[in-house]
Amino acid sequence: MQLSILFHAANIGFMVMFTAVVAPTVFKVLSQKAAGAYLRKLFPRLFLFGFITSSSATVAAIFESHAMNIFTSAFIAAGFLGNAFILTPKINQYRDAVLGGDATAKTMFGRLHFISVAVFVLQLLGSGYIVISGYLSG
């Protein structure tokens, strides 16, 4: 089995775990203020972990000489960096503005949050593609 596929399987595991278990539990157990504080600490770490696994998959795919996995892994890694260092700080900025009473910030918060979620879903699908295509090619 190719090592790049194992890194993408790890991506799928942590991404599904976050989506199915962590996020719903945070909002059920913690107050809105505590949930917000927790997620502000979690998201950068989550995205950096994804960057590490995806970058590792990129390097592995280079050694495996698998062009599609190289490019897909690199795009997934770039998405994690974009989420960590561009989208998340902006989302937090607009969320703070909304909480401070700025009604116009709500639209930008919603748009940026949607983009962040869309990137996350595309990364999950990309990792799924690599794992499934690797499994099918045997």
FIKE-93571 format. One record per residue: residue in one letter; x, y, z of N, C-alpha, C in turn. Coordinates in pm, 1 decimal. Example, Ala and Ser with C-alpha at 12.3 -4.5 7.8 and 13.67 -1.06 7.14 Angstrom:
BEGIN
> residu/n.x/n.y/n.z/ca.x/ca.y/ca.z/c.x/c.y/c.z
> a/1319.0/-569.0/780.0/1230.0/-450.0/780.0/1320.0/-330.0/780.0 .
> s/1285.0/-225.0/708.0/1367.0/-106.0/714.0/1290.0/3.0/787.0 .
***
This chain:
BEGIN
> residu/n.x/n.y/n.z/ca.x/ca.y/ca.z/c.x/c.y/c.z
> m/84.4/-118.3/0.0/0.0/0.0/0.0/88.9/124.5/0.0 .
> q/46.8/224.6/-73.7/122.8/348.3/-83.3/108.0/430.5/44.5 .
> l/217.1/488.1/88.5/217.6/568.5/210.1/128.3/691.7/196.5 .
> s/124.0/749.9/77.4/39.1/868.3/58.0/-107.7/835.8/86.9 .
> i/-148.8/715.2/55.0/-287.2/674.0/81.2/-312.9/666.5/231.3 .
> l/-216.3/619.1/305.9/-233.1/611.9/451.7/-246.4/751.1/513.4 .
> f/-169.7/846.9/463.3/-182.5/984.3/514.3/-321.3/1040.6/483.9 .
> h/-373.8/1008.9/367.0/-507.7/1057.5/333.7/-615.8/984.1/413.3 .
> a/-592.0/860.0/445.6/-685.1/789.0/534.5/-686.6/856.6/671.6 .
> a/-570.0/902.0/717.5/-562.9/977.0/844.2/-641.5/1107.2/832.9 .
> n/-630.4/1175.0/719.0/-709.6/1296.9/697.3/-858.2/1267.7/711.7 .
> i/-902.4/1164.1/644.8/-1044.4/1128.6/651.2/-1084.6/1101.7/795.2 .
> g/-1001.8/1028.2/866.4/-1033.2/995.1/1005.6/-1049.2/1117.5/1093.0 .
> f/-953.3/1209.6/1089.9/-964.6/1324.6/1180.1/-1073.1/1420.9/1134.4 .
> m/-1095.2/1430.8/1003.9/-1197.5/1522.5/954.2/-1337.9/1472.6/987.1 .
> v/-1359.9/1342.9/971.4/-1490.6/1285.7/1005.7/-1511.9/1290.9/1156.5 .
> m/-1408.4/1261.3/1233.1/-1418.0/1268.1/1379.6/-1457.6/1409.2/1424.3 .
> f/-1394.7/1509.7/1366.9/-1428.4/1646.9/1404.1/-1573.1/1677.8/1368.2 .
> t/-1611.7/1645.2/1245.2/-1744.6/1679.4/1196.0/-1855.7/1604.0/1268.2 .
> a/-1835.0/1475.2/1291.4/-1940.7/1391.0/1347.4/-1944.8/1390.0/1499.3 .
> v/-1830.8/1413.7/1564.2/-1825.6/1398.7/1710.0/-1792.8/1529.9/1781.1 .
> v/-1680.5/1590.5/1745.9/-1632.8/1706.7/1821.2/-1727.2/1825.7/1807.4 .
> a/-1754.9/1869.1/1684.9/-1835.7/1989.7/1665.1/-1974.1/1979.5/1729.2 .
> p/-2049.2/1871.9/1705.4/-2181.3/1865.3/1768.8/-2174.4/1861.1/1921.5 .
> t/-2074.6/1793.5/1975.2/-2061.6/1781.5/2120.5/-2026.7/1915.4/2183.8 .
> v/-1938.4/1990.5/2119.9/-1898.1/2120.9/2173.5/-2020.3/2209.3/2194.4 .
> f/-2108.8/2213.5/2096.9/-2224.0/2302.6/2106.2/-2332.3/2250.4/2199.9 .
> k/-2330.7/2121.1/2229.3/-2426.8/2065.6/2325.3/-2379.1/2078.9/2468.6 .
> v/-2248.7/2071.2/2490.2/-2193.4/2065.1/2625.7/-2151.3/2202.0/2677.9 .
> l/-2093.8/2284.0/2591.6/-2039.1/2412.3/2635.6/-2135.0/2527.2/2605.7 .
> s/-2122.3/2633.0/2682.7/-2197.8/2754.6/2653.1/-2147.3/2810.4/2520.2 .
> q/-2224.5/2899.6/2461.3/-2184.0/2957.7/2333.6/-2049.0/3028.8/2346.8 .
> k/-2028.7/3099.0/2455.6/-1902.6/3170.8/2476.6/-1785.8/3072.8/2491.4 .
> a/-1805.6/2968.4/2572.1/-1699.6/2868.6/2593.1/-1672.4/2790.7/2464.7 .
> a/-1778.0/2757.0/2390.5/-1761.2/2684.9/2263.8/-1680.0/2769.1/2165.7 .
> g/-1710.6/2897.1/2159.7/-1636.6/2986.3/2071.2/-1489.5/2993.5/2107.7 .
> a/-1461.8/3005.7/2237.6/-1322.3/3012.1/2284.0/-1248.9/2881.8/2253.0 .
> y/-1316.3/2769.8/2274.5/-1255.3/2638.9/2247.9/-1224.4/2622.1/2099.2 .
> l/-1321.9/2654.2/2014.8/-1303.3/2635.1/1871.1/-1196.5/2728.2/1814.3 .
> r/-1181.2/2845.9/1872.7/-1075.0/2937.1/1827.3/-936.4/2879.5/1854.2 .
> k/-925.2/2798.9/1956.2/-797.8/2731.4/1984.3/-783.6/2604.5/1900.3 .
> l/-896.0/2535.4/1878.9/-892.2/2407.5/1808.8/-865.8/2422.2/1658.7 .
> f/-936.1/2514.3/1592.5/-928.2/2522.0/1446.5/-786.6/2540.4/1392.8 .
> p/-708.2/2634.0/1444.6/-571.6/2644.8/1390.1/-491.9/2515.2/1405.4 .
> r/-507.7/2447.9/1517.0/-436.1/2321.4/1538.9/-487.8/2211.7/1445.4 .
> l/-617.8/2207.1/1427.7/-680.0/2110.2/1337.3/-627.9/2130.6/1194.9 .
> f/-627.3/2255.7/1150.9/-581.7/2284.8/1015.0/-431.8/2259.8/999.2 .
> l/-353.3/2289.3/1100.7/-209.4/2262.0/1092.1/-181.6/2112.2/1090.0 .
> f/-258.9/2035.2/1166.6/-245.1/1889.7/1161.3/-275.6/1840.7/1019.5 .
> g/-383.1/1891.5/961.0/-417.4/1854.7/823.7/-310.2/1894.7/724.5 .
> f/-248.7/2010.2/747.2/-138.7/2052.9/660.8/-22.1/1955.3/670.4 .
> i/9.3/1911.8/791.7/121.3/1818.1/811.0/92.6/1684.5/743.3 .
> t/-27.8/1630.2/764.1/-59.2/1500.8/701.9/-64.2/1512.7/549.7 .
> s/-120.7/1620.4/499.7/-131.0/1638.1/354.2/4.8/1666.6/291.1 .
> s/88.1/1742.7/359.5/224.2/1767.2/309.7/304.8/1638.0/310.1 .
> s/286.2/1558.4/413.2/353.4/1428.0/419.0/305.7/1339.2/305.1 .
> a/176.2/1345.1/275.2/122.7/1268.3/162.7/182.1/1317.3/31.0 .
> t/201.9/1448.2/20.0/262.4/1504.6/-101.0/403.9/1450.5/-120.4 .
> v/482.6/1453.4/-14.5/620.6/1402.5/-21.8/620.1/1253.5/-55.5 .
> a/532.7/1178.0/10.2/524.7/1034.1/-17.3/486.4/1009.7/-163.0 .
> a/390.6/1087.6/-214.5/347.0/1070.2/-353.2/458.9/1103.8/-451.6 .
> i/544.4/1198.7/-414.4/660.1/1230.0/-499.5/750.4/1107.4/-510.0 .
> f/778.7/1043.9/-396.8/863.1/923.9/-398.1/793.9/806.8/-467.0 .
> e/661.7/806.5/-464.9/584.8/700.5/-530.8/564.6/729.2/-679.7 .
> s/607.5/847.0/-724.3/592.5/890.7/-864.3/447.4/883.6/-910.2 .
> h/358.8/935.9/-827.6/216.1/933.4/-859.3/167.7/1077.5/-874.2 .
> a/164.1/1125.5/-999.9/137.7/1266.9/-1028.2/4.3/1315.5/-972.1 .
> m/-102.2/1238.1/-990.6/-233.7/1282.7/-943.1/-233.5/1299.9/-791.5 .
> n/-170.9/1206.9/-720.4/-164.1/1217.5/-574.4/-77.3/1335.3/-530.7 .
> i/27.6/1364.2/-606.5/113.1/1478.8/-573.8/30.4/1606.7/-578.7 .
> f/-37.3/1628.9/-690.6/-111.4/1753.3/-708.2/-231.0/1762.5/-614.3 .
> t/-304.7/1654.1/-599.2/-420.0/1655.7/-509.3/-375.4/1679.7/-365.7 .
> s/-271.4/1611.5/-323.2/-220.2/1628.1/-186.5/-171.4/1770.2/-162.9 .
> a/-101.6/1826.2/-260.8/-50.3/1962.9/-246.8/-164.2/2064.1/-237.9 .
> f/-268.9/2046.1/-317.9/-383.4/2137.0/-310.8/-455.2/2124.5/-176.7 .
> i/-467.4/2002.6/-127.2/-529.7/1982.2/3.8/-446.0/2049.6/111.9 .
> a/-314.3/2032.8/105.6/-225.3/2097.0/203.5/-239.2/2249.0/197.3 .
> a/-243.2/2303.8/76.9/-258.7/2448.9/61.0/-391.5/2496.5/119.1 .
> g/-495.4/2415.9/103.1/-625.3/2451.0/160.5/-621.0/2459.2/311.9 .
> f/-548.8/2367.1/374.0/-534.9/2372.6/519.9/-459.8/2498.5/562.9 .
> l/-355.0/2534.7/489.8/-281.9/2657.7/522.5/-370.8/2780.2/504.5 .
> g/-445.6/2783.0/395.5/-537.0/2894.6/371.6/-641.6/2907.5/480.0 .
> n/-694.6/2793.7/522.4/-793.4/2795.8/629.8/-730.6/2843.5/760.5 .
> a/-610.1/2796.7/789.6/-545.2/2830.2/917.0/-503.1/2976.3/924.6 .
> f/-443.6/3027.6/817.6/-378.9/3158.5/825.9/-451.7/3272.5/755.5 .
> i/-549.7/3241.0/672.2/-623.8/3346.6/603.4/-769.6/3348.9/648.2 .
> l/-839.6/3237.7/626.5/-983.2/3237.0/654.8/-1015.6/3244.1/803.8 .
> t/-952.3/3160.7/884.7/-986.0/3157.1/1027.6/-965.5/3291.8/1096.3 .
> p/-853.5/3360.8/1076.1/-840.3/3492.6/1140.6/-947.6/3591.9/1094.7 .
> k/-981.5/3588.5/965.2/-1085.8/3678.5/914.3/-1223.0/3640.6/970.7 .
> i/-1251.0/3511.6/977.3/-1377.8/3465.8/1034.9/-1388.2/3513.1/1179.2 .
> n/-1281.1/3498.2/1255.0/-1281.4/3543.3/1394.7/-1300.8/3694.3/1404.7 .
> q/-1237.7/3768.0/1315.7/-1250.8/3914.0/1315.1/-1396.4/3954.6/1291.7 .
> y/-1460.0/3894.3/1191.8/-1598.8/3928.7/1162.1/-1693.6/3877.1/1270.1 .
> r/-1663.7/3764.2/1329.2/-1746.5/3712.7/1439.2/-1741.1/3808.3/1558.3 .
> d/-1622.4/3858.4/1589.9/-1609.1/3956.3/1697.8/-1689.5/4082.3/1667.4 .
> a/-1686.1/4125.2/1541.5/-1762.4/4243.6/1501.8/-1912.2/4219.3/1516.5 .
> v/-1958.1/4100.5/1478.2/-2099.6/4065.4/1494.2/-2137.5/4069.0/1641.8 .
> l/-2055.3/4007.6/1725.2/-2083.3/4006.1/1869.3/-2077.6/4146.2/1929.3 .
> g/-2002.9/4235.0/1865.7/-1994.4/4373.7/1910.4/-2108.0/4460.4/1859.1 .
> g/-2198.8/4400.2/1782.9/-2316.3/4473.4/1736.4/-2311.0/4521.0/1592.5 .
> d/-2208.6/4486.1/1518.3/-2196.2/4527.3/1378.6/-2277.4/4432.1/1290.6 .
> a/-2397.2/4476.1/1252.9/-2487.2/4391.1/1174.8/-2433.2/4364.7/1034.2 .
> t/-2355.3/4456.4/979.1/-2303.0/4437.2/843.5/-2195.7/4328.5/838.6 .
> a/-2131.2/4302.7/951.0/-2025.9/4200.7/955.6/-2083.0/4059.8/944.7 .
> k/-2211.0/4045.2/973.7/-2273.2/3912.5/972.3/-2267.3/3849.0/833.1 .
> t/-2287.4/3929.3/730.9/-2283.8/3877.7/593.9/-2145.0/3825.1/558.5 .
> m/-2041.8/3903.4/589.9/-1904.7/3859.0/560.3/-1867.3/3736.7/642.7 .
> f/-1908.6/3734.6/768.8/-1883.4/3617.3/852.6/-1944.4/3494.0/786.9 .
> g/-2069.7/3504.5/745.5/-2138.1/3391.7/682.7/-2069.6/3345.0/555.5 .
> r/-2027.6/3439.3/473.0/-1960.5/3403.6/347.7/-1827.4/3333.7/373.7 .
> l/-1748.6/3392.2/462.7/-1617.8/3333.2/491.8/-1630.8/3196.9/558.5 .
> h/-1728.8/3184.2/647.6/-1751.8/3055.1/712.3/-1791.9/2951.5/607.7 .
> f/-1878.9/2990.4/514.9/-1920.1/2899.6/407.9/-1799.3/2855.3/324.9 .
> i/-1713.2/2949.6/289.1/-1593.4/2916.5/210.8/-1504.7/2819.8/288.1 .
> s/-1486.8/2845.1/417.3/-1404.1/2757.3/501.0/-1460.2/2615.4/504.2 .
> v/-1590.9/2604.9/521.2/-1655.1/2472.8/523.5/-1644.0/2406.5/386.3 .
> a/-1662.6/2483.0/279.7/-1652.6/2427.0/144.8/-1511.9/2373.6/118.0 .
> v/-1410.8/2448.1/159.9/-1272.4/2401.3/144.2/-1253.3/2270.9/220.3 .
> f/-1303.8/2265.7/343.3/-1291.7/2146.5/427.5/-1357.9/2026.0/359.6 .
> v/-1477.3/2046.1/305.0/-1548.9/1937.1/237.2/-1472.5/1892.2/112.2 .
> l/-1421.4/1987.1/35.4/-1343.3/1951.0/-83.5/-1216.6/1874.7/-46.0 .
> q/-1154.7/1912.6/64.8/-1036.5/1839.5/111.7/-1073.8/1696.6/150.4 .
> l/-1185.1/1682.2/218.7/-1232.5/1549.3/257.5/-1260.1/1464.7/133.2 .
> l/-1325.6/1524.5/34.5/-1353.4/1452.3/-90.2/-1224.2/1417.5/-164.1 .
> g/-1128.2/1509.0/-165.7/-999.3/1481.8/-230.3/-926.0/1367.2/-163.8 .
> s/-924.6/1367.3/-31.1/-861.1/1256.1/40.8/-936.0/1126.3/14.3 .
> g/-1068.0/1134.0/10.9/-1148.0/1015.4/-19.4/-1119.1/961.9/-158.2 .
> y/-1105.0/1052.1/-253.6/-1071.3/1011.2/-390.3/-939.1/935.1/-393.7 .
> i/-838.6/988.4/-325.9/-706.8/923.7/-326.3/-713.5/786.2/-261.1 .
> v/-783.0/776.6/-148.9/-792.7/647.4/-79.2/-868.6/545.9/-164.3 .
> i/-982.2/586.1/-218.7/-1063.4/492.8/-297.8/-991.2/453.3/-426.7 .
> s/-932.5/550.6/-496.8/-862.6/516.0/-621.4/-740.8/428.5/-593.0 .
> g/-674.3/451.6/-481.7/-560.9/367.0/-443.8/-604.3/225.7/-411.6 .
> y/-718.3/214.6/-343.8/-771.4/82.2/-310.0/-812.3/7.1/-436.5 .
> l/-880.6/76.6/-527.2/-928.9/11.6/-649.1/-815.7/-27.6/-743.7 .
> s/-706.5/49.4/-740.8/-594.8/16.3/-829.9/-505.7/-92.4/-771.0 .
> g/-537.7/-128.9/-647.1/-477.9/-243.0/-583.5/-340.0/-232.6/-538.6 .
***
